[in-house]
């Protein structure tokens, strides 16, 4: 296939962000890499890069769908499986706090980390995922809507509700986003 050099450069360009996204969705390293490779295999076999309007959104959406499929087939996690059948497909999106070395040395760094974790725990899985995609991965509303398979209006609404919930805390939004980045 003529597309392999383009797919190889696309793979190299997006592997880190796709891998990070899969880990935030709660998957182990091996499963994350397997799912990413499945996405690129499908891209090689079934699609041309020229056929895809927004490649970045396509890759994230395809990875998310592949990970949902993997989660469904996992026999050990029957509780999540039955919950997903009753509602819509969701994955437990996790954001963790990483504090710069300078902040770790300060005595109240642990207190700040706990406050941020507490604030993030108030968000739903979908809210944490959308905050990650919008503010950490800096994706547009249209890209997020495509990835999460929701309308742009629903995307904007979910972002708004997430930010409103974050504003309820005593921490500033800027500090929260800095801490989780």
Backbone bond lengths (Angstrom), bond angles and torsions (degrees), N, CA, C in turn:
res aa  C-N    CA-C-N  psi(-1)  N-CA   C-N-CA  omega(-1)  CA-C   N-CA-C  phi
1 X - - - 1.440 - - 1.522 109.89 -
2 X 1.281 116.10 141.27 1.456 122.20 -178.84 1.528 111.49 -71.87
3 X 1.315 118.39 -23.82 1.456 122.57 -173.99 1.525 114.74 -75.21
4 X 1.336 119.45 -11.12 1.455 120.35 -174.18 1.517 114.49 -56.66
5 X 1.337 121.31 -44.95 1.467 118.50 178.50 1.531 112.00 -61.01
6 X 1.345 117.56 -40.38 1.462 120.11 177.41 1.517 111.52 -66.02
7 X 1.325 117.49 -39.32 1.457 121.18 179.68 1.526 109.60 -68.06
8 X 1.323 117.59 -37.55 1.465 120.20 178.21 1.525 110.97 -63.43
9 X 1.311 117.65 -43.17 1.465 119.26 178.81 1.527 110.51 -69.77
10 X 1.325 117.73 -35.24 1.465 121.54 176.13 1.523 109.75 -64.12
11 X 1.312 116.90 -42.70 1.466 122.19 177.24 1.530 109.88 -58.05
12 X 1.323 116.65 -51.05 1.466 120.82 -178.68 1.526 112.00 -62.32
13 X 1.310 116.71 -34.42 1.461 121.23 -178.51 1.533 112.16 -71.89
14 X 1.334 118.04 -34.35 1.463 121.24 -171.02 1.524 114.56 -111.27
15 X 1.310 119.72 -5.82 1.464 121.56 -173.64 1.526 112.47 -58.20
16 X 1.323 117.55 -44.43 1.466 119.79 -176.48 1.524 112.38 -64.44
17 X 1.324 117.37 -44.86 1.465 119.44 -178.71 1.535 111.14 -70.49
18 X 1.325 118.28 -36.29 1.465 120.85 176.66 1.531 110.88 -66.24
19 X 1.315 116.11 -41.81 1.465 121.62 179.29 1.532 110.45 -62.66
20 X 1.321 116.05 -45.75 1.460 121.25 178.47 1.530 110.52 -60.70
21 X 1.314 116.80 -43.83 1.461 122.04 179.49 1.534 110.53 -60.13
22 X 1.309 117.13 -45.22 1.471 121.03 -180.00 1.525 110.90 -63.68
23 X 1.334 117.34 -39.92 1.461 119.93 178.51 1.530 110.84 -65.77
24 X 1.328 116.68 -38.35 1.462 120.15 177.75 1.524 111.39 -66.25
25 X 1.305 116.86 -25.47 1.461 120.27 176.88 1.526 111.73 -78.77
26 X 1.330 117.01 -0.62 1.455 121.23 173.45 1.517 115.51 95.26
27 X 1.307 118.45 14.33 1.457 120.92 -179.41 1.521 110.62 -95.33
28 X 1.328 115.57 152.11 1.458 119.69 178.25 1.527 109.95 -74.95
29 X 1.317 115.82 168.16 1.465 121.74 -174.11 1.526 112.62 -59.62
30 X 1.326 117.12 -43.12 1.459 121.17 -177.58 1.526 111.61 -66.62
31 X 1.316 116.26 -45.03 1.468 120.46 178.95 1.525 110.26 -63.23
32 X 1.334 116.26 -40.60 1.470 120.53 178.84 1.526 110.47 -59.71
33 X 1.322 117.25 -48.11 1.465 120.65 -179.12 1.531 111.32 -66.80
34 X 1.325 116.94 -39.41 1.468 119.94 177.98 1.530 110.72 -60.66
35 X 1.323 116.21 -44.27 1.461 120.62 -179.20 1.532 110.57 -65.39
36 X 1.316 117.34 -41.47 1.467 121.10 177.73 1.521 110.19 -61.97
37 X 1.309 116.31 -43.24 1.465 119.71 179.00 1.529 111.10 -65.81
38 X 1.328 117.09 -36.46 1.464 120.47 175.84 1.529 110.74 -60.94
39 X 1.327 116.38 -42.21 1.464 121.15 179.64 1.526 110.41 -61.97
40 X 1.329 116.89 -45.55 1.459 119.73 -178.27 1.528 111.81 -72.60
41 X 1.325 117.14 -30.74 1.462 119.73 174.61 1.527 109.85 -63.18
42 X 1.330 114.96 -47.01 1.470 120.08 178.69 1.529 109.91 -60.33
43 X 1.303 116.98 -40.16 1.459 121.62 178.96 1.528 110.49 -62.11
44 X 1.314 116.93 -42.18 1.470 121.16 178.97 1.526 112.13 -65.31
45 X 1.320 116.12 -42.46 1.453 120.90 -172.79 1.531 112.89 -82.04
46 X 1.326 116.63 -40.85 1.463 119.58 -168.36 1.521 115.85 -107.89
47 X 1.310 119.26 -15.63 1.456 120.05 -172.72 1.524 111.34 -133.57
48 X 1.291 113.31 160.17 1.451 121.78 169.04 1.519 105.98 -109.05
49 X 1.313 117.17 142.64 1.463 119.62 178.87 1.526 111.13 -59.72
50 X 1.320 116.69 -27.51 1.460 120.54 -179.89 1.524 112.70 -70.36
51 X 1.340 117.31 -20.19 1.462 121.76 -179.29 1.524 112.71 -80.00
52 X 1.318 118.08 -13.34 1.459 122.44 -172.88 1.518 109.44 -100.20
53 X 1.349 115.77 124.92 1.461 120.71 -178.22 1.523 112.71 -71.13
54 X 1.319 117.45 -50.93 1.459 122.12 -178.37 1.526 107.85 -123.91
55 X 1.310 115.81 95.69 1.457 121.34 -172.27 1.525 112.45 -62.22
56 X 1.316 117.87 -43.09 1.460 121.54 -178.21 1.531 110.70 -60.53
57 X 1.314 116.94 -47.47 1.469 120.78 178.35 1.525 111.10 -64.43
58 X 1.316 116.08 -39.78 1.464 120.54 178.20 1.532 110.43 -59.02
59 X 1.328 116.59 -45.72 1.466 120.73 -178.17 1.524 111.44 -64.53
60 X 1.339 117.30 -45.53 1.462 120.36 179.75 1.522 111.05 -65.01
61 X 1.328 117.40 -43.63 1.470 120.70 179.72 1.526 110.43 -64.19
62 X 1.325 116.69 -43.81 1.464 120.32 -179.92 1.523 110.97 -63.38
63 X 1.337 116.48 -41.75 1.462 119.73 178.33 1.528 110.33 -64.14
64 X 1.295 116.97 -44.84 1.469 120.96 179.49 1.526 110.16 -59.50
65 X 1.327 117.39 -46.55 1.465 120.95 178.90 1.523 111.54 -62.88
66 X 1.320 116.93 -40.45 1.472 120.59 179.48 1.519 110.35 -64.78
67 X 1.317 116.87 -40.50 1.466 120.41 179.39 1.532 111.10 -67.80
68 X 1.319 117.06 -36.29 1.467 120.05 175.07 1.529 109.68 -63.02
69 X 1.325 117.28 -42.67 1.468 120.69 177.15 1.533 111.28 -60.74
70 X 1.319 116.69 -42.77 1.464 120.90 178.89 1.526 109.84 -62.72
71 X 1.317 116.25 -43.31 1.463 120.68 -179.41 1.529 110.85 -63.39
72 X 1.335 116.03 -39.33 1.472 120.10 179.02 1.523 111.90 -63.35
73 X 1.312 117.10 -39.34 1.458 120.05 -175.80 1.530 112.62 -81.65
74 X 1.305 116.54 -8.55 1.465 120.49 179.65 1.533 109.27 -74.23
75 X 1.297 116.59 110.95 1.465 121.99 -176.00 1.528 112.74 -70.22
76 X 1.316 118.42 -21.61 1.463 121.59 -176.95 1.520 112.48 -73.95
77 X 1.328 117.95 -21.70 1.456 121.57 -173.53 1.527 110.57 -110.56
78 X 1.324 117.22 59.69 1.463 121.19 -175.43 1.522 112.42 -68.87
79 X 1.313 118.46 -29.75 1.462 120.14 -179.73 1.523 110.45 -64.29
80 X 1.317 118.05 -46.56 1.455 121.11 178.05 1.521 110.14 -64.84
81 X 1.323 116.50 -37.42 1.465 121.31 -179.68 1.524 111.25 -60.52
82 X 1.330 117.47 -46.52 1.457 119.68 -178.88 1.519 111.02 -71.41
83 X 1.316 117.96 -33.81 1.459 121.24 177.07 1.517 110.03 -64.24
84 X 1.326 118.25 -40.03 1.457 121.35 -178.72 1.523 111.04 -68.41
85 X 1.307 117.47 -33.39 1.458 119.50 179.49 1.520 110.78 -67.91
86 X 1.327 117.51 -34.29 1.456 121.11 -177.82 1.522 111.68 -77.31
87 X 1.319 117.80 -36.72 1.461 120.88 -179.80 1.512 108.41 -112.10
88 X 1.306 116.17 -152.28 1.457 118.66 177.93 1.521 109.58 -91.89
89 X 1.327 115.57 168.27 1.454 120.25 -178.44 1.519 109.85 -70.43
90 X 1.333 115.94 117.37 1.450 120.81 176.47 1.512 108.71 -133.90
91 X 1.300 114.53 155.09 1.449 121.29 175.59 1.515 107.23 -124.88
92 X 1.326 118.20 147.53 1.463 120.09 -179.15 1.528 110.69 -73.73
93 X 1.310 116.00 90.68 1.462 120.81 -176.84 1.512 109.26 -75.92
94 X 1.336 116.30 130.18 1.454 121.24 -175.41 1.516 110.54 -121.50
95 X 1.316 114.55 129.02 1.455 120.92 171.05 1.514 106.58 -113.10
96 X 1.300 116.69 130.48 1.445 119.68 177.45 1.517 109.21 -115.96
97 X 1.296 114.88 158.97 1.449 120.73 -176.33 1.526 109.71 -92.55
98 X 1.318 116.45 130.40 1.454 120.68 172.27 1.522 107.26 -122.71
99 X 1.297 117.10 119.16 1.459 122.35 -175.76 1.519 108.61 -101.78
100 X 1.324 116.68 135.98 1.454 121.93 179.05 1.529 109.67 -58.93
101 X 1.336 116.85 153.23 1.463 121.70 -178.48 1.526 112.69 -54.45
102 X 1.315 117.27 -35.95 1.465 120.43 -179.90 1.519 110.96 -63.39
103 X 1.335 117.10 -41.49 1.460 120.38 -179.47 1.524 112.38 -70.67
104 X 1.324 116.31 -31.47 1.461 120.27 -179.87 1.525 109.74 -62.03
105 X 1.316 117.07 -35.42 1.461 121.72 -178.82 1.518 112.13 -69.95
106 X 1.322 117.94 -26.17 1.462 120.51 179.99 1.522 109.83 -73.74
107 X 1.318 115.49 147.34 1.463 119.65 -174.14 1.518 113.92 -70.20
108 X 1.331 120.30 -26.06 1.456 119.40 179.81 1.521 113.61 -96.76
109 X 1.310 118.54 12.61 1.462 120.80 178.63 1.529 111.34 -61.86
110 X 1.310 116.86 -38.85 1.467 120.55 179.36 1.529 110.88 -65.93
111 X 1.303 116.41 -38.97 1.466 120.18 178.26 1.532 110.92 -64.62
112 X 1.319 117.02 -41.90 1.465 121.17 177.88 1.521 110.04 -64.31
113 X 1.324 117.04 -44.20 1.452 121.23 179.46 1.525 110.84 -59.50
114 X 1.321 116.64 -42.93 1.465 120.44 179.70 1.523 111.27 -65.01
115 X 1.340 116.73 -39.29 1.458 119.84 178.00 1.526 110.68 -64.01
116 X 1.328 116.88 -42.53 1.462 120.51 179.83 1.530 110.22 -65.48
117 X 1.315 117.27 -44.12 1.469 120.93 177.67 1.523 110.13 -60.06
118 X 1.320 116.56 -41.11 1.463 121.18 178.87 1.532 110.57 -62.66
119 X 1.327 116.66 -44.41 1.463 120.94 179.15 1.525 110.24 -63.69
120 X 1.326 117.27 -45.02 1.464 120.65 -179.58 1.530 111.75 -65.34
121 X 1.315 116.87 -31.53 1.465 119.51 -179.93 1.529 111.58 -68.98
122 X 1.328 117.68 -18.53 1.465 121.37 177.51 1.528 111.86 -76.12
123 X 1.315 117.13 -16.76 1.461 121.15 179.52 1.517 110.33 -84.14
124 X 1.313 116.27 150.54 1.458 120.21 173.71 1.530 108.75 -76.08
125 X 1.315 117.23 169.26 1.466 120.95 178.07 1.525 110.98 -58.21
126 X 1.325 116.42 -44.28 1.470 120.51 -179.71 1.525 110.99 -66.09
127 X 1.328 117.66 -36.29 1.462 120.31 177.93 1.524 110.75 -66.47
128 X 1.338 116.99 -42.83 1.474 119.45 177.24 1.524 110.16 -62.79
129 X 1.325 116.94 -40.78 1.462 120.67 179.99 1.526 110.93 -63.25
130 X 1.312 116.77 -44.47 1.460 119.43 -176.77 1.529 111.16 -70.41
131 X 1.325 117.94 -34.99 1.469 120.85 175.18 1.522 109.62 -63.74
132 X 1.324 116.48 -42.34 1.465 121.04 177.64 1.530 111.15 -60.12
133 X 1.321 116.39 -49.70 1.465 120.22 -177.74 1.529 112.00 -64.84
134 X 1.332 117.17 -39.95 1.465 120.27 -175.69 1.530 112.43 -78.41
135 X 1.315 117.30 -46.06 1.457 120.17 -170.45 1.530 114.56 -103.27
136 X 1.294 118.15 -24.07 1.467 119.67 176.91 1.524 109.75 -94.07
137 X 1.332 117.64 -47.95 1.468 122.28 179.13 1.522 112.60 -87.78
138 X 1.344 116.63 -8.45 1.467 123.77 175.72 1.528 112.86 53.40
139 X 1.325 115.52 46.71 1.455 120.68 179.37 1.523 109.65 -92.11
140 X 1.312 116.22 152.09 1.462 121.70 179.96 1.529 109.72 -73.61
141 X 1.336 115.26 164.07 1.465 119.78 177.77 1.525 110.41 -60.09
142 X 1.315 116.77 -39.24 1.462 120.66 -179.89 1.529 110.84 -64.00
143 X 1.325 116.96 -42.24 1.464 120.60 179.27 1.526 110.74 -65.85
144 X 1.322 116.35 -42.98 1.467 120.09 179.56 1.526 110.33 -64.16
145 X 1.320 116.53 -42.81 1.467 120.46 178.79 1.519 110.38 -59.37
146 X 1.317 116.92 -40.63 1.458 120.98 179.04 1.528 110.79 -67.52
147 X 1.324 117.39 -44.11 1.464 121.73 -178.97 1.525 111.13 -63.12
148 X 1.335 115.52 -47.00 1.466 119.78 -175.79 1.527 112.67 -87.39
149 X 1.333 115.75 -1.60 1.458 122.68 178.24 1.527 111.81 57.13
150 X 1.334 114.24 50.64 1.450 122.23 174.81 1.523 107.59 -131.23
151 X 1.312 117.74 169.44 1.462 120.18 178.14 1.526 109.82 -75.55
152 X 1.319 115.86 161.62 1.464 120.34 177.58 1.528 109.52 -63.35
153 X 1.320 117.03 -38.40 1.462 120.63 178.12 1.533 110.70 -62.93
154 X 1.318 117.32 -43.14 1.465 120.83 177.87 1.525 110.28 -64.80
155 X 1.324 116.40 -36.67 1.464 121.84 177.66 1.526 109.89 -61.84
156 X 1.316 116.67 -49.43 1.471 121.12 179.42 1.534 110.56 -61.50
157 X 1.314 116.53 -40.80 1.456 121.13 179.15 1.527 111.04 -63.64
158 X 1.329 117.15 -44.17 1.456 121.14 -179.89 1.530 111.17 -65.75
159 X 1.326 117.40 -39.75 1.472 121.07 175.79 1.524 109.26 -61.69
160 X 1.322 116.50 -46.11 1.465 121.40 -179.14 1.529 111.43 -59.78
161 X 1.319 116.27 -45.91 1.470 120.17 179.04 1.531 111.14 -64.98
162 X 1.326 116.27 -38.00 1.464 120.59 179.54 1.521 110.47 -64.77
163 X 1.321 116.46 -46.16 1.460 121.10 -179.88 1.528 110.28 -65.21
164 X 1.324 116.93 -40.17 1.466 120.05 177.95 1.521 110.71 -60.67
165 X 1.309 116.50 -41.50 1.463 120.16 178.94 1.527 110.84 -67.25
166 X 1.333 116.76 -38.48 1.463 120.22 177.80 1.526 111.20 -66.59
167 X 1.325 116.84 -35.35 1.467 120.88 -179.69 1.523 112.23 -67.56
168 X 1.315 117.53 -21.88 1.461 121.23 178.95 1.527 112.06 -64.50
169 X 1.304 117.07 -20.69 1.460 120.74 -179.22 1.518 110.22 -79.46
170 X 1.314 115.52 168.45 1.464 120.15 179.01 1.527 111.51 -82.93
171 X 1.316 117.29 -4.16 1.463 121.54 -179.70 1.528 110.24 -92.51
172 X 1.309 116.62 148.32 1.459 120.06 177.67 1.525 109.81 -77.07
173 X 1.318 115.93 153.64 1.463 121.50 178.79 1.526 110.03 -60.53
174 X 1.318 116.75 -41.07 1.467 120.51 -179.22 1.526 110.78 -59.84
175 X 1.331 117.36 -43.15 1.467 120.84 179.33 1.520 110.41 -65.22
176 X 1.331 116.55 -42.69 1.467 120.00 178.88 1.523 111.41 -58.89
177 X 1.324 115.85 -48.99 1.463 119.84 -178.15 1.511 111.39 -66.32
178 X 1.329 117.78 -36.31 1.464 120.97 177.47 1.522 110.32 -64.32
179 X 1.332 116.54 -41.16 1.454 121.08 -176.74 1.526 112.47 -68.91
180 X 1.329 117.96 -37.22 1.466 119.02 -177.53 1.508 111.72 -85.08
181 X 1.309 118.79 -16.89 1.451 121.46 179.19 1.489 109.39 -71.82
